[in-house]
């Protein structure tokens, strides 16, 4: 955990597609590293137009929850004024973390959670297509589907980090 008086620890986040192609990268500050849980804090420095999330304004805050032993991560997006925008859950292979860089392979299956906790599972078709074209193993496909079930249960019961509003 970052301590006051010390410089924040900067982490480079790298997202890859299954074929190893770098998909997205950004810098975040390490908030917490407790066992397998890593929490990062990032702010959007550029306006982003996202096909599912719409316009993400400069200054939008992203509190990011990663577990080194789970097949998903959770992003809590807050507007520049601090109000909850939504949660975005990514299904991915468990991330790797070396203290300076966190990287993971995105499996193209997501859940968008609104502030009222209604949710939609996204990109299921992309997941099925990519599972075939990239050759996801049966184990990887089962882990991804289990991750969706686990995330839905967490959302519906307001488990951490969804209770962390």
Secondary structure, 3 states (H helix, E strand, C coil): CCCCCCCCCEEEEEEECCCCCEEEEEEEEEEEEECCEEEEEEECCCCEEECCCEEECCCCEEEEEEECCCCEEEEEEECCCCCEEEEEEEEECCCEECCCEEEEEEEEEEEEECCCCCEEEECHHHHHHHHHHHCCCHHHHHHHHHHHHHHHHHHHHCCCCCCCC
